């Protein structure tokens, strides 16, 4: 007779072989039915033996599945939590849906695989994610509840979010309508404003890290690469390394610059917005290295050249956010949020439009706000209107009603003079 312990092991093994794609659900069900029939005949055979005997799975795959099942068993033994199901797995961690017994609420638990536990860098980064998330409290950021270690497994407990990621919809070949994409990006921008006000750079803003609830609430997730802006020790340790996701990474992250700031997140948010609206990433290439090279060197195809129905304001916001030089981007997420909300109200994105107009003047005029290296911060200059000709800006001079009236009178006078000369001739 199969013991309760053996039955639990077979159940978990069956779950793992299907999750890892070693066999189909129907093939597993066939083997379970055969195992039950054999038990009636007092012929005890393990589920693993039946799967192999029927040719549904190899012995090597069974060994791998057993190792994975054993790991899941260990991960499931976290005091105070009842593991309900596996939500997903990556190279760095496995995420489970669980019930927190003390508060009777659903949570998500990210567990570091045991093979990573001896790697100090991985463990430190794992706890760093927990500490970073714990600093934040915002409706558009996945909340952090607990972090710790049990039975040799390091775990991080967070808010459970019902829904799907932005990437899920894009992966299904469905770009977002402008209004819906704008609403989501505004929410994520608010989340980043909060993170930045608390001194944290996310460094991995992308569609896979944005959850959307059934009610349309966007939640920014995964603080695994987050870093404090003023953490010079971390900046020095990471100098020369490209942290981020190739399709959405900023040029300064690719170069491994030490002193990246919040504008790296602005670039990644712009790249995410681009993907949501056009259905394609800003730069495509056969390899991650080639993609990153394009971020550094290739001009961006404006999104409204791909989707011609996009409003000019949205396209301008993305182009400013994704400027290769950080000093040509928005200087803060607050500025970007201001333009996003303006477009949502049907108004022009003032800062983006001014920065866009001033770009052509930057090569001619090096006045205005000077920054280290003698470059011009275009968005700051646009906002404060400090590119001066005399005591007023070019835009101010030629948009002043009095100046426009005088120019019109001069034009009329010139025409009269020409006519008089003709008649005298």
C-alpha positions in Angstrom: 0.0 0.0 0.0 1.3 3.5 -0.9 2.1 5.5 2.2 0.9 9.0 2.7 4.5 10.2 2.5 5.2 8.4 -0.8 1.9 9.7 -2.2 2.9 13.3 -1.4 6.3 12.7 -3.0 4.7 11.4 -6.2 2.2 14.3 -6.2 5.0 16.8 -6.0 7.1 14.9 -8.6 4.2 14.8 -11.0 3.7 18.6 -10.6 7.4 19.3 -11.2 7.7 17.1 -14.4 4.7 19.0 -15.9 6.0 22.4 -14.8 9.4 21.7 -16.3 7.8 20.4 -19.6 9.2 16.9 -19.3 5.7 15.5 -20.0 2.2 16.7 -20.6 -0.6 16.8 -18.1 -2.5 14.0 -20.1 0.6 11.8 -20.0 1.0 12.3 -16.3 -2.7 11.5 -15.7 -2.3 8.2 -17.7 0.6 7.2 -15.5 -1.3 8.1 -12.3 -4.3 6.0 -13.5 -2.0 3.1 -14.3 -0.3 3.4 -10.9 -3.7 3.2 -9.2 -4.7 0.2 -11.2 -1.5 -1.6 -10.3 -2.0 -0.9 -6.6 -5.4 -2.7 -6.8 -3.4 -5.7 -8.1 -1.0 -5.3 -5.1 1.7 -4.3 -7.6 3.5 -1.3 -6.1 5.4 0.9 -8.6 6.6 4.4 -8.2 5.3 7.1 -10.4 8.8 7.8 -11.7 9.2 4.2 -12.8 5.9 4.2 -14.7 6.8 7.5 -16.4 10.1 6.1 -17.6 8.7 2.7 -18.5 6.0 4.4 -20.7 8.7 6.4 -22.5 7.2 9.7 -21.4 10.4 10.8 -19.6 14.0 9.8 -19.4 15.9 8.7 -16.3 18.0 11.9 -16.5 14.9 14.0 -16.5 13.5 12.1 -13.6 16.7 12.8 -11.6 16.5 16.5 -12.4 12.8 16.5 -11.5 13.5 14.7 -8.2 16.2 17.3 -7.3 13.8 20.1 -8.1 11.0 18.5 -6.1 13.3 18.1 -3.1 14.2 21.7 -3.3 10.5 22.7 -3.5 9.9 20.6 -0.4 12.5 22.5 1.5 11.3 25.8 0.3 7.8 24.9 1.4 8.9 24.6 5.0 8.9 28.3 6.0 7.5 28.7 9.5 4.2 30.8 9.6 3.4 30.3 6.0 1.4 27.7 4.0 2.8 27.3 0.5 -0.2 27.0 -1.9 1.3 27.0 -5.4 4.3 28.0 -7.5 3.9 31.3 -9.3 7.1 31.3 -11.3 10.8 30.6 -11.3 13.9 32.3 -12.7 17.6 31.8 -12.6 17.8 33.6 -9.2 14.7 32.6 -7.3 11.4 30.7 -7.2 8.2 32.6 -6.3 5.3 30.9 -4.5 1.8 31.9 -3.6 1.3 31.3 0.1 -1.0 32.0 3.1 0.4 33.9 6.0 -1.1 32.0 8.9 -1.0 34.7 11.6 -3.0 37.2 9.5 -4.8 34.8 7.2 -3.8 36.7 4.0 -2.4 35.8 0.7 1.3 36.7 0.1 4.0 35.9 -2.4 7.3 34.4 -1.2 10.4 34.6 -3.2 12.9 31.9 -2.2 16.6 31.8 -3.1 17.6 28.3 -4.4 19.9 26.4 -2.0 22.7 26.3 -4.6 22.8 30.1 -4.4 23.0 30.1 -0.6 26.8 29.8 -0.6 27.2 32.7 -2.9 27.6 35.8 -0.8 27.0 38.1 -3.7 23.6 36.5 -4.5 22.6 36.4 -0.8 23.6 40.0 -0.2 21.7 41.1 -3.3 18.6 39.1 -2.2 18.5 40.8 1.2 19.3 44.2 -0.4 16.1 43.7 -2.4 14.1 43.1 0.8 15.6 46.1 2.5 15.1 48.4 -0.5 11.4 47.4 -0.8 10.8 47.8 2.9 11.8 51.5 2.7 8.9 52.1 0.3 5.2 52.4 1.0 3.2 53.3 -2.1 0.0 52.0 -3.7 1.9 51.5 -7.0 4.8 49.5 -5.5 4.6 45.9 -4.5 4.9 45.9 -0.7 7.5 44.1 1.4 6.5 42.2 4.5 9.4 40.0 5.7 12.8 38.7 4.9 14.6 35.8 6.6 16.1 32.3 6.5 14.6 28.9 7.3 16.0 25.4 6.9 18.9 26.8 4.9 16.6 28.7 2.5 16.6 32.5 2.3 13.2 34.0 1.6 11.5 37.3 1.0 7.7 37.8 1.7 5.9 40.4 -0.3 2.4 41.5 -1.3 0.6 39.1 -3.5 -0.7 40.8 -6.6 -3.5 39.1 -8.6 -3.2 39.9 -12.3 -0.7 39.9 -15.1 2.4 41.8 -16.1 2.5 44.4 -18.9 4.9 42.0 -20.7 2.2 39.2 -20.7 0.0 41.4 -22.9 2.9 42.5 -25.2 4.1 38.9 -25.5 0.6 38.0 -26.7 1.1 40.4 -29.6 -1.2 43.1 -28.2 0.2 46.6 -27.9 -1.6 48.9 -25.5 -4.0 51.7 -26.7 -2.5 55.1 -26.0 -5.0 56.0 -23.2 -4.5 52.8 -21.3 -0.7 52.9 -21.7 -0.6 56.5 -20.6 -2.6 55.6 -17.5 -0.2 52.7 -16.6 2.9 54.8 -17.2 1.6 57.6 -15.0 1.1 55.2 -12.2 4.6 53.7 -12.6 6.0 57.2 -12.8 4.3 58.0 -9.5 5.9 54.9 -8.0 9.3 56.0 -9.2 8.8 59.5 -7.8 8.3 57.9 -4.4 11.3 55.6 -4.8 13.5 58.5 -5.9 12.3 60.7 -3.0 13.5 57.8 -0.8 16.9 57.8 -2.5 16.5 54.6 -4.5 17.2 54.0 -8.1 15.3 51.0 -9.4 17.6 50.2 -12.3 15.4 47.6 -13.9 12.1 49.2 -15.0 10.6 47.0 -17.7 7.3 45.4 -18.7 8.0 42.2 -16.8 8.3 44.2 -13.6 5.0 46.0 -13.9 2.0 44.1 -12.6 -1.6 45.1 -13.5 -4.4 44.1 -11.2 -7.9 43.2 -12.5 -8.9 46.7 -11.3 -6.3 48.4 -13.5 -3.9 49.3 -10.7 -0.2 49.2 -11.8 2.4 47.8 -9.3 6.1 48.2 -9.8 7.9 45.1 -8.7 11.4 43.6 -8.2 13.8 45.8 -6.4 16.5 43.2 -6.9 18.8 45.7 -8.7 17.7 48.8 -6.7 20.5 50.9 -5.3 20.7 53.9 -3.1 21.8 56.9 -5.1 24.4 57.9 -2.6 25.8 54.4 -1.9 29.4 55.1 -3.1 30.7 51.7 -1.9 28.1 49.9 -4.1 28.8 52.3 -7.0 32.5 51.6 -6.8 32.0 47.8 -6.6 29.7 47.8 -9.6 31.7 50.3 -11.7 32.3 48.9 -15.3 29.4 46.4 -15.0 26.2 46.7 -16.9 23.3 46.0 -14.6 19.8 46.0 -16.2 17.8 44.4 -19.0 19.3 45.0 -22.5 16.0 46.1 -24.2 15.3 48.8 -21.6 18.7 49.7 -20.1 20.1 53.2 -20.2 23.3 54.1 -22.0 25.0 55.1 -18.8 24.2 51.7 -17.2 25.6 50.0 -20.3 28.9 51.9 -19.8 28.9 50.9 -16.1 29.2 54.5 -15.0 29.7 54.9 -11.3 27.5 57.9 -10.7 24.2 57.0 -12.4 21.2 58.7 -11.0 17.4 58.7 -11.3 17.5 59.6 -15.0 18.5 56.0 -15.7 15.0 55.0 -14.5 13.5 57.7 -16.7 15.2 56.2 -19.8 14.0 52.7 -18.9 10.4 54.0 -18.3 10.5 55.7 -21.7 11.7 52.5 -23.3 8.9 50.6 -21.6 6.3 53.2 -22.8 7.7 52.8 -26.3 7.3 49.0 -26.2 3.7 49.3 -24.8 2.6 51.7 -27.6 4.4 50.2 -30.6 4.4 46.6 -29.7 8.2 46.4 -30.3 11.2 47.3 -28.3 13.1 50.5 -29.1 16.2 48.6 -30.4 16.2 45.1 -31.8 19.3 43.0 -32.6 20.4 39.3 -32.6 22.3 39.5 -29.3 22.2 41.5 -26.0 25.5 43.1 -26.9 24.2 44.3 -30.2 21.1 45.7 -28.6 23.1 47.6 -26.1 25.3 48.9 -28.8 22.2 50.4 -30.5 21.2 52.0 -27.2 24.6 53.8 -27.3 24.9 54.7 -30.9 21.7 54.3 -33.0 19.1 57.0 -33.3 15.7 56.2 -31.9 12.8 55.8 -34.5 10.1 58.1 -33.0 7.2 56.0 -31.9 4.7 58.1 -33.9 6.6 57.1 -37.0 5.6 53.5 -36.2 2.1 54.1 -34.9 1.0 57.2 -36.8 -2.1 57.7 -34.8 -0.1 58.5 -31.6 -0.4 62.0 -30.3 2.6 64.2 -30.8 2.8 64.9 -27.1 3.3 61.2 -26.2 6.0 60.8 -28.8 7.8 63.9 -27.6 7.7 62.6 -24.0 9.3 59.3 -25.0 11.9 61.0 -27.1 13.0 63.3 -24.3 12.9 60.4 -21.7 15.1 58.3 -24.0 17.7 60.9 -24.9 21.1 59.2 -25.0 22.7 62.0 -22.9 21.1 62.0 -19.5 21.4 65.8 -19.4 18.9 66.0 -22.4 16.3 64.0 -20.5 13.9 65.1 -17.9 15.9 66.1 -14.8 13.5 64.2 -12.5 10.5 61.8 -12.6 8.4 64.7 -11.2 9.1 66.6 -14.4 8.2 63.6 -16.5 5.0 63.0 -14.5 4.0 66.7 -15.0 4.2 66.2 -18.8 2.4 62.8 -18.7 -0.5 64.2 -16.7 -0.7 67.2 -19.0 -1.1 65.0 -22.0 -3.7 62.9 -20.2 -5.7 66.1 -19.7 -5.4 66.9 -23.4 -2.7 69.6 -22.9 0.8 69.8 -24.5 3.8 68.4 -22.6 5.4 71.7 -21.9 8.8 70.6 -20.7 9.2 68.0 -23.5 8.2 70.4 -26.1 10.5 73.2 -24.9 13.4 70.7 -24.6 12.6 69.4 -28.0 12.6 72.9 -29.5 15.8 73.9 -27.7 17.7 70.9 -28.9 18.5 72.6 -32.3 19.6 75.7 -30.5 22.0 73.8 -28.1 24.6 73.5 -30.8 24.5 77.2 -31.5 24.2 78.6 -28.0 26.2 77.4 -25.0 24.6 80.0 -22.7 21.9 79.0 -20.2 22.4 76.7 -17.3 26.0 75.4 -17.4 26.7 72.0 -16.0 30.0 70.2 -15.4 31.7 69.7 -18.7 30.2 72.8 -20.3 27.1 71.0 -21.5 23.6 72.5 -21.5 20.8 70.8 -19.4 18.0 71.3 -22.0 15.1 70.4 -19.9 16.3 72.6 -17.0 16.9 75.4 -19.5 13.5 74.9 -21.0 11.8 75.0 -17.6 13.6 78.1 -16.4 13.9 79.7 -19.8 17.6 80.8 -19.3 18.9 80.7 -22.8 19.1 84.5 -23.1 19.4 87.0 -25.9 19.6 90.3 -23.9 17.3 90.0 -21.0 14.7 87.7 -22.7 14.7 84.3 -24.3 14.3 83.7 -28.1 10.9 82.2 -27.6 9.8 85.1 -25.3 11.1 87.7 -27.7 9.3 86.4 -30.8 6.1 85.5 -29.0 5.7 88.9 -27.3 2.6 90.6 -28.8 4.3 94.0 -28.9 7.3 92.6 -30.8 5.0 90.7 -33.2 3.1 94.0 -33.9 6.3 95.9 -34.5 7.5 93.2 -36.9 4.2 93.4 -38.8 4.5 97.2 -39.1 8.0 96.9 -40.3 6.9 94.5 -43.0 4.1 96.8 -44.1 6.6 99.8 -44.2 9.0 97.8 -46.3 6.3 97.0 -48.8 5.3 100.7 -49.0 8.9 101.8 -49.5 9.4 99.3 -52.3 6.1 100.4 -54.1 7.2 104.1 -53.8 10.6 103.3 -55.4 8.9 101.5 -58.2 6.5 104.4 -59.0 9.3 107.0 -58.8 11.2 104.8 -61.3 
